[in-house]
């Protein structure tokens, strides 16, 4: 009996140990930070632009305007319908008079077919005007694609900048955390004062805040790009591939302006708008021509069968469509002025974007010419001297702030330069700059 009691007690203790072990494992699993799931899709800039052009809903809505314009071409090519008319007169109402003799001798009925003949080549003018308008619409939709490509590039570069800043913030936080640990050890050894240790710990808050801000900026940038691509196109945990990189700008402004004058879809739409306005004027002139209507009738009256040919046409005394003719004439002048304005806009856009890219190129070159290395060396020297008691805390913190500000400014300058290149591509109208 005593042996059985000891065995039960050992089993109870063993169960408590197992339960305690299980609780400790579960607590460790809860306390362990949950890792983010790996991105299920990574896209490059070219893939992002392609997805946006294929799936952006605003662009899809704009493309329906082309289909609507082509439907207008079908309507413009439709010829007038012929008109069938029939009448039956003097039909007897009393039953005893309703017989074949009275119907043949008394009643009258007419069967006719009328058709309006269009003069002045109206149908051809309508077809040409509709086709010219379709061409303008296609160029306008192409211009929407150009703007969308720039917006996608802008959002994509924003993501690259956010990722670069986040990576730098994490590295800087890790490096400064080591400094905090060393400073704590020096404080315990009496090497620094408590006030200096507190200043270093307070400075650590700035690094932690930088990481949180960079994470938020990255999430917002990814969401902005996803809205351009379409939420159904990419999953929520997608990512992008690429880095902030410096690519020297080649080509001169004059060549890019010439290229833009031949490629910009908004300028092409303005040029086609002149042609469309001229087509509308020709259509207005054609509509000023009056159309004759011919009618062929078969008539049966008092037992006699006969045929009639009728011709009628409106006399153009007052209404000769002169108001619409004058309006479309002025519309030609308007479209010509719009074309000139579009040309000047293209030249200005290329000049502005080219100079911005050149300026960004100069700024990036300045950073890479030695300022980045100087900021890094200054920080490393100050950190080395501070850890060995040869430099003051203020000197070290000042060098740390200068290094961080220089690095962030360089990344911002690099992103600005890449964005200026995207702006230049949009201004020229091509992804491949000359």
Backbone torsions as a table, in degrees:
resi	resn	phi	psi	omega
1	UNK	NA	-42.0	178.5
2	UNK	-66.3	-38.5	178.8
3	UNK	-65.6	-39.8	178.9
4	UNK	-65.0	-37.6	-179.3
5	UNK	-65.9	-43.0	179.5
6	UNK	-64.0	-38.0	-179.7
7	UNK	-65.7	-42.0	178.0
8	UNK	-63.8	-39.9	179.9
9	UNK	-64.6	-41.4	178.0
10	UNK	-64.1	-40.5	178.0
11	UNK	-63.7	-38.5	179.9
12	UNK	-64.4	-43.2	179.3
13	UNK	-65.7	-38.4	179.0
14	UNK	-64.6	-39.1	179.0
15	UNK	-66.1	-39.2	178.5
16	UNK	-64.0	-39.9	178.6
17	UNK	-64.4	-42.2	179.5
18	UNK	-64.4	-41.8	179.4
19	UNK	-64.1	-42.3	179.0
20	UNK	-63.2	-38.7	178.5
21	UNK	-64.7	-42.3	178.7
22	UNK	-63.4	-39.8	178.5
23	UNK	-64.2	-40.1	179.7
24	UNK	-65.9	-39.3	177.6
25	UNK	-65.1	-42.6	179.4
26	UNK	-64.1	-40.8	178.9
27	UNK	-64.5	-36.8	178.2
28	UNK	-65.9	-38.3	178.1
29	UNK	-65.5	-39.3	179.1
30	UNK	-68.7	-41.6	-178.0
31	UNK	-71.6	-24.0	-178.2
32	UNK	-67.7	130.8	179.9
33	UNK	-64.1	134.7	-179.5
34	UNK	-74.6	122.5	179.3
35	UNK	-75.5	145.1	179.0
36	UNK	-71.5	142.0	178.1
37	UNK	-65.1	144.6	-179.5
38	UNK	-64.1	149.4	179.9
39	UNK	-62.3	135.7	-178.1
40	UNK	-86.3	-7.5	-178.6
41	UNK	-155.1	131.0	175.9
42	UNK	-122.6	132.6	-175.9
43	UNK	-127.0	148.9	174.9
44	UNK	-93.9	177.7	180.0
45	UNK	-64.6	-44.0	179.3
46	UNK	-62.8	-40.2	178.3
47	UNK	-66.8	-37.3	178.6
48	UNK	-63.8	-42.2	178.4
49	UNK	-64.8	-41.8	179.3
50	UNK	-63.4	-44.1	179.4
51	UNK	-63.8	-39.3	179.8
52	UNK	-65.3	-43.5	-179.6
53	UNK	-65.3	-32.3	-178.6
54	UNK	-83.0	-31.0	-167.9
55	UNK	-123.3	-7.9	-178.9
56	UNK	-63.2	126.2	-172.9
57	UNK	-71.6	-35.3	177.6
58	UNK	-64.2	-38.5	177.9
59	UNK	-70.0	-37.6	175.5
60	UNK	-61.0	-40.7	177.4
61	UNK	-63.1	-38.8	179.1
62	UNK	-66.8	-35.0	-179.5
63	UNK	-65.4	-26.0	177.8
64	UNK	-64.8	-21.0	177.0
65	UNK	-64.8	-32.3	175.9
66	UNK	-65.4	-44.6	178.8
67	UNK	-63.8	-39.0	176.9
68	UNK	-63.6	-40.4	179.7
69	UNK	-66.2	-37.6	177.0
70	UNK	-67.4	-33.1	174.3
71	UNK	-65.1	-34.0	175.6
72	UNK	-65.2	-30.2	175.5
73	UNK	-63.2	-39.4	177.5
74	UNK	-63.2	-43.9	179.1
75	UNK	-63.8	-37.3	-178.7
76	UNK	-66.6	-29.6	-177.3
77	UNK	-84.8	-5.0	-177.1
78	UNK	-71.9	132.7	176.8
79	UNK	-86.2	161.0	177.3
80	UNK	-63.9	145.9	177.6
81	UNK	-80.1	142.3	171.9
82	UNK	-70.7	157.3	-177.1
83	UNK	-115.8	125.2	175.9
84	UNK	-102.0	131.4	177.7
85	UNK	-133.2	147.0	-179.2
86	UNK	-144.9	137.7	173.5
87	UNK	-142.9	148.9	179.4
88	UNK	-132.2	118.7	-172.6
89	UNK	-116.3	157.9	174.8
90	UNK	57.2	45.8	177.5
91	UNK	-84.3	122.6	-179.6
92	UNK	-64.7	143.5	-177.9
93	UNK	-99.3	-26.3	-179.2
94	UNK	-77.6	142.2	-174.9
95	UNK	-63.6	-36.5	-174.6
96	UNK	-75.7	-18.4	176.6
97	UNK	-89.4	-8.7	-177.1
98	UNK	-87.0	82.3	178.7
99	UNK	-137.8	172.4	-174.5
100	UNK	-64.9	-33.3	-179.1
101	UNK	-66.5	-49.0	-179.9
102	UNK	-65.9	-37.8	177.6
103	UNK	-62.3	-33.9	-178.9
104	UNK	-79.8	-34.1	-172.4
105	UNK	-97.5	-28.4	-172.3
106	UNK	-104.8	-46.3	-173.0
107	UNK	-72.9	161.1	177.0
108	UNK	-133.1	135.6	174.0
109	UNK	-139.6	149.1	-177.4
110	UNK	-129.4	139.3	175.0
111	UNK	-127.5	123.7	-176.3
112	UNK	-139.3	160.7	177.9
113	UNK	-135.1	124.5	-177.6
114	UNK	-117.7	150.4	177.9
115	UNK	-148.5	136.8	178.2
116	UNK	-97.5	126.5	-177.8
117	UNK	-99.4	119.6	-178.4
118	UNK	-77.8	131.8	178.0
119	UNK	-107.8	165.7	175.2
120	UNK	74.5	17.2	-179.8
121	UNK	57.8	44.0	-178.6
122	UNK	-61.8	-44.3	-176.5
123	UNK	-63.1	-45.3	178.5
124	UNK	-62.4	-37.6	179.2
125	UNK	-67.8	-38.7	178.0
126	UNK	-64.8	-44.0	-179.2
127	UNK	-62.0	-45.9	-179.7
128	UNK	-62.9	-42.1	179.6
129	UNK	-64.2	-40.9	179.7
130	UNK	-66.8	-40.7	179.7
131	UNK	-67.0	-39.3	177.9
132	UNK	-64.7	-36.7	177.6
133	UNK	-68.6	-34.7	175.6
134	UNK	-63.4	-40.0	178.2
135	UNK	-63.1	-41.0	177.6
136	UNK	-63.5	-43.3	-179.6
137	UNK	-62.8	-40.8	178.5
138	UNK	-62.6	-41.1	178.6
139	UNK	-67.2	-36.6	177.8
140	UNK	-65.7	-38.9	176.9
141	UNK	-66.8	-38.3	175.4
142	UNK	-61.5	-36.0	177.2
143	UNK	-67.4	-34.3	174.5
144	UNK	-63.4	-38.3	176.7
145	UNK	-64.3	-39.8	177.8
146	UNK	-61.0	-45.6	179.1
147	UNK	-65.0	-39.6	179.4
148	UNK	-64.8	-39.8	178.7
149	UNK	-61.0	-40.6	178.3
150	UNK	-66.3	-42.4	179.6
151	UNK	-62.1	-40.4	177.7
152	UNK	-64.6	-44.0	177.4
153	UNK	-60.9	-39.2	178.7
154	UNK	-63.6	-46.3	179.3
155	UNK	-66.3	-36.7	-179.2
156	UNK	-64.7	-44.7	178.2
157	UNK	-64.6	-34.9	175.4
158	UNK	-60.7	-37.0	177.1
159	UNK	-67.9	-43.8	179.1
160	UNK	-60.6	-40.3	178.1
161	UNK	-65.6	-42.3	179.6
162	UNK	-64.4	-40.9	178.5
163	UNK	-65.9	-40.5	179.2
164	UNK	-65.1	-42.5	178.7
165	UNK	-65.6	-37.1	179.1
166	UNK	-67.2	-43.0	178.5
167	UNK	-62.7	-43.3	179.2
168	UNK	-65.5	-40.6	-179.4
169	UNK	-63.5	-39.4	178.4
170	UNK	-67.2	-42.2	177.9
171	UNK	-63.7	-42.2	-179.9
172	UNK	-65.7	-39.4	178.2
173	UNK	-63.7	-43.1	179.3
174	UNK	-63.3	-42.5	179.7
175	UNK	-65.3	-41.8	-178.2
176	UNK	-72.8	-28.9	176.4
177	UNK	-62.8	-36.7	175.8
178	UNK	-64.4	-38.2	176.9
179	UNK	-63.8	-40.2	178.0
180	UNK	-62.3	-43.6	-180.0
181	UNK	-63.2	-42.5	178.6
182	UNK	-65.5	-39.5	179.3
183	UNK	-65.1	-37.4	177.3
184	UNK	-63.8	-40.3	177.3
185	UNK	-65.5	-40.0	178.2
186	UNK	-65.6	-35.7	178.4
187	UNK	-64.9	-42.2	179.4
188	UNK	-64.8	-31.7	179.1
189	UNK	-85.2	-2.1	178.8
190	UNK	85.1	15.3	-177.7
191	UNK	-79.3	-29.7	178.8
192	UNK	-132.6	165.0	-179.2
193	UNK	-84.7	164.8	177.4
194	UNK	-65.1	-34.3	178.5
195	UNK	-62.6	-41.0	177.8
196	UNK	-65.9	-38.5	178.4
197	UNK	-63.8	-41.7	178.9
198	UNK	-65.2	-37.9	177.9
199	UNK	-63.0	-39.9	178.5
200	UNK	-66.5	-42.0	178.8
201	UNK	-65.4	-36.9	176.8
202	UNK	-67.2	-35.6	177.6
203	UNK	-64.8	-28.6	178.5
204	UNK	-61.4	-30.2	178.7
205	UNK	-60.2	-36.6	179.3
206	UNK	-63.0	-41.2	179.1
207	UNK	-66.7	-41.0	177.8
208	UNK	-65.0	-38.4	177.1
209	UNK	-65.5	-38.0	177.8
210	UNK	-60.7	-40.4	179.0
211	UNK	-64.7	-45.2	-179.9
212	UNK	-63.0	-42.9	179.5
213	UNK	-64.9	-40.9	179.5
214	UNK	-65.1	-38.4	177.5
215	UNK	-64.2	-42.1	178.5
216	UNK	-64.5	-44.0	179.4
217	UNK	-61.0	-37.4	179.4
218	UNK	-67.0	-43.3	179.1
219	UNK	-62.5	-44.0	-179.8
220	UNK	-66.1	-39.5	179.5
221	UNK	-65.6	-40.7	177.5
222	UNK	-64.4	-39.2	178.5
223	UNK	-66.3	-38.9	179.4
224	UNK	-64.6	-42.8	178.4
225	UNK	-66.3	-37.6	-179.7
226	UNK	-63.6	-33.8	177.8
227	UNK	-66.2	-29.4	176.8
228	UNK	-76.3	-35.5	-178.6
229	UNK	-79.2	-26.6	-172.3
230	UNK	104.7	127.1	-174.7
231	UNK	-64.7	-24.1	179.5
232	UNK	-85.7	-6.3	-175.5
233	UNK	-83.1	-40.5	-177.9
234	UNK	-124.9	150.8	178.1
235	UNK	-72.8	169.0	-177.4
236	UNK	-67.7	-27.3	-178.3
237	UNK	-103.9	34.1	179.3
238	UNK	-73.2	167.8	178.9
239	UNK	-144.3	169.7	178.8
240	UNK	-116.8	156.1	176.8
241	UNK	-114.1	141.4	-178.7
242	UNK	135.0	165.6	-179.4
243	UNK	-138.7	159.7	170.1
244	UNK	-66.3	121.6	-176.4
245	UNK	-141.5	152.5	-179.1
246	UNK	-99.8	122.3	175.8
247	UNK	-120.9	117.6	-177.2
248	UNK	-58.8	146.2	179.3
249	UNK	-86.6	125.4	177.6
250	UNK	-115.5	167.1	-179.6
251	UNK	88.5	158.5	178.8
252	UNK	-112.6	167.1	-174.0
253	UNK	-66.0	-39.9	-177.2
254	UNK	-62.8	-43.3	178.5
255	UNK	-62.6	-39.1	179.7
256	UNK	-68.6	-34.7	177.1
257	UNK	-66.3	-41.7	177.6
258	UNK	-62.7	-42.8	178.7
259	UNK	-63.0	-41.7	-178.9
260	UNK	-64.5	-38.1	179.6
261	UNK	-63.3	-24.0	178.9
262	UNK	-96.7	-15.1	-173.7
263	UNK	-115.0	-25.3	-173.2
264	UNK	-62.6	121.0	-178.3
265	UNK	-69.1	-29.0	177.5
266	UNK	-68.2	-35.8	174.7
267	UNK	-69.0	-40.0	176.9
268	UNK	-61.3	-38.8	177.5
269	UNK	-64.8	-37.5	178.5
270	UNK	-66.7	-40.5	177.7
271	UNK	-65.5	-43.2	177.4
272	UNK	-66.6	-25.9	177.2
273	UNK	-64.6	-32.4	175.8
274	UNK	-64.7	-45.1	178.3
275	UNK	-62.6	-41.2	179.2
276	UNK	-64.9	-38.4	178.4
277	UNK	-65.1	-39.8	177.1
278	UNK	-64.8	-37.2	177.1
279	UNK	-64.8	-40.5	177.7
280	UNK	-64.2	-35.6	177.9
281	UNK	-66.8	-43.5	177.2
282	UNK	-62.5	-37.5	177.6
283	UNK	-65.4	-39.9	178.4
284	UNK	-63.7	-39.8	176.7
285	UNK	-64.1	-41.5	179.6
286	UNK	-65.8	-37.6	179.1
287	UNK	-67.7	-17.4	175.7
288	UNK	-72.3	-17.7	175.6
289	UNK	-75.3	134.1	179.3
290	UNK	-83.3	142.5	-176.2
291	UNK	-100.9	128.8	176.1
292	UNK	-80.5	152.9	176.4
293	UNK	-122.6	126.0	178.7
294	UNK	-110.5	143.8	-178.3
295	UNK	-133.2	134.2	174.2
296	UNK	-114.7	118.3	-175.7
297	UNK	-116.4	143.4	167.5
298	UNK	-110.0	126.8	-175.0
299	UNK	-124.1	135.2	173.3
300	UNK	-121.6	117.5	-179.3
301	UNK	-147.2	131.6	179.6
302	UNK	47.6	44.9	174.7
303	UNK	78.1	4.7	-178.3
304	UNK	-111.0	133.3	176.0
305	UNK	-101.9	133.6	-178.0
306	UNK	-147.2	165.7	178.5
307	UNK	-124.7	150.5	-179.0
308	UNK	-134.9	145.0	175.1
309	UNK	-121.4	123.0	-173.9
310	UNK	-120.8	137.9	178.5
311	UNK	-130.3	129.8	175.3
312	UNK	-143.6	148.1	-180.0
313	UNK	-153.4	138.9	178.1
314	UNK	-67.1	135.7	179.6
315	UNK	-86.3	117.4	-175.2
316	UNK	-78.8	71.4	179.4
317	UNK	-92.1	-50.4	-176.8
318	UNK	-99.6	-51.8	-175.6
319	UNK	-96.7	107.0	174.3
320	UNK	-121.9	21.6	-179.8
321	UNK	60.5	30.2	-175.3
322	UNK	-68.5	-29.6	178.7
323	UNK	-66.3	-45.7	179.3
324	UNK	-68.5	-34.2	177.2
325	UNK	-63.5	-43.5	179.0
326	UNK	-66.4	-40.9	-179.1
327	UNK	-62.9	-46.4	-179.4
328	UNK	-67.6	-27.8	175.6
329	UNK	-64.9	-44.7	177.0
330	UNK	-68.4	-30.5	178.2
331	UNK	-64.1	-31.1	176.0
332	UNK	-63.2	-44.7	177.7
333	UNK	-62.0	-40.9	178.2
334	UNK	-60.8	-46.1	-178.8
335	UNK	-66.0	-34.9	177.2
336	UNK	-65.6	-42.7	177.2
337	UNK	-65.9	-36.9	177.4
338	UNK	-64.8	-35.9	177.8
339	UNK	-64.8	-43.4	178.7
340	UNK	-63.6	-41.7	178.2
341	UNK	-62.8	-38.7	178.6
342	UNK	-65.9	-39.2	176.8
343	UNK	-62.4	-43.4	178.7
344	UNK	-66.0	-35.4	177.6
345	UNK	-64.1	-42.0	178.7
346	UNK	-61.3	-47.2	179.8
347	UNK	-60.6	-41.5	179.9
348	UNK	-67.7	-42.7	179.8
349	UNK	-60.3	-44.9	-179.5
350	UNK	-65.2	-43.0	179.7
351	UNK	-62.2	-46.6	-178.8
352	UNK	-63.4	-46.8	-178.8
353	UNK	-67.2	-38.2	-179.3
354	UNK	-65.5	-44.7	179.7
355	UNK	-66.5	-36.5	176.9
356	UNK	-64.6	-39.7	178.2
357	UNK	-66.9	-40.7	177.8
358	UNK	-63.0	-41.3	178.3
359	UNK	-64.3	-44.1	177.2
360	UNK	-62.8	-37.3	177.1
361	UNK	-61.3	-42.0	-179.9
362	UNK	-65.1	-40.7	-178.8
363	UNK	-65.6	-43.8	179.3
364	UNK	-63.2	-40.6	178.4
365	UNK	-62.2	-36.9	178.3
366	UNK	-61.5	-46.1	179.8
367	UNK	-62.3	-43.7	-175.8
368	UNK	-78.4	-11.6	-179.2
369	UNK	-75.3	-14.0	178.7
370	UNK	159.4	-18.9	-177.4
371	UNK	-65.3	-37.3	178.5
372	UNK	-63.0	-45.4	-179.3
373	UNK	-67.0	-37.7	178.9
374	UNK	-63.8	-42.0	178.3
375	UNK	-64.8	-39.9	178.2
376	UNK	-65.6	-45.2	-179.4
377	UNK	-65.1	-41.1	179.3
378	UNK	-60.8	-42.5	179.1
379	UNK	-66.4	-45.2	-178.3
380	UNK	-62.9	-41.4	-179.9
381	UNK	-65.6	-44.6	179.9
382	UNK	-64.4	-40.1	179.1
383	UNK	-65.8	-43.4	179.8
384	UNK	-63.0	-43.3	-178.9
385	UNK	-69.4	-37.2	-178.6
386	UNK	-67.9	-42.4	-178.7
387	UNK	-63.3	-21.5	179.7
388	UNK	-106.9	11.5	174.3
389	UNK	76.9	15.5	-177.9
390	UNK	-98.3	-1.1	179.3
391	UNK	-139.4	154.2	-179.3
392	UNK	-80.2	162.6	178.5
393	UNK	-63.4	-41.4	-178.3
394	UNK	-62.6	-40.1	178.2
395	UNK	-63.5	-41.8	179.8
396	UNK	-65.8	-46.1	179.7
397	UNK	-64.1	-37.4	178.2
398	UNK	-65.0	-42.0	177.2
399	UNK	-65.7	-35.4	178.0
400	UNK	-65.8	-43.7	178.8
401	UNK	-65.0	-41.1	179.5
402	UNK	-64.1	-40.5	178.8
403	UNK	-64.0	-46.4	-178.7
404	UNK	-64.5	-42.1	179.5
405	UNK	-64.7	-39.0	179.6
406	UNK	-66.4	-43.3	179.6
407	UNK	-63.7	-45.1	179.6
408	UNK	-65.7	-39.7	178.6
409	UNK	-65.7	-37.1	177.6
410	UNK	-65.0	-43.6	178.1
411	UNK	-64.2	-39.0	177.5
412	UNK	-66.2	-40.1	178.2
413	UNK	-65.0	-38.6	178.4
414	UNK	-66.5	-41.8	177.5
415	UNK	-66.1	-38.9	178.2
416	UNK	-62.9	-40.4	178.7
417	UNK	-65.6	-44.5	178.0
418	UNK	-63.3	-36.5	177.0
419	UNK	-67.4	-36.7	176.9
420	UNK	-64.4	-36.0	175.6
421	UNK	-65.2	-40.3	176.4
422	UNK	-64.1	-38.6	176.7
423	UNK	-63.9	-38.8	178.3
424	UNK	-67.3	-38.9	176.4
425	UNK	-62.6	-40.8	177.5
426	UNK	-65.9	-40.4	-178.9
427	UNK	-65.4	-38.9	179.5
428	UNK	-77.1	-32.2	179.8
429	UNK	95.4	21.2	179.8
430	UNK	-150.6	152.1	176.6
431	UNK	-80.8	-17.5	-179.3
432	UNK	-109.2	101.3	-178.4
433	UNK	-70.3	146.3	179.9
434	UNK	-69.6	NA	NA
